[in-house]
Amino acid sequence: MTYNKLVNGEIVPMTAEEIAARQAEEAAWEASRPLAQWQARMAATDSKVPRYVEDLIDGIQSALAASGVSLSNHVPDALMTAYAEKKTIRNEKPKG
């Protein structure tokens, strides 16, 4: 692939060092894409279940677990469904 740059309005080929730097930038961007996509998916869930609500549900569920009470019997199904979807996406977080 040919790499060029614009210098004083003229297209000029990049040097080997400039090409290497540009390719490193492109590789870093490409490597960060899965995390950025995951973050966008997580952000999209925040309108239904903000992080603080997720944390509250986690805490209440763990407190109720010892007594054998299910939180899903006391919370609207739509909220529990959105919570479960968010937890699924959270568990899909890419490494890195």
PyMOL commands that set and color helices and strands:
alter all, ss='L'
color gray80, all
select helices_A, chain A and resi 16-45+51-65+71-73+77-90
alter helices_A, ss='H'
color red, helices_A
select strands_A, chain A and resi 4-7+10-13
alter strands_A, ss='S'
color yellow, strands_A
deselect
rebuild
show_as cartoon
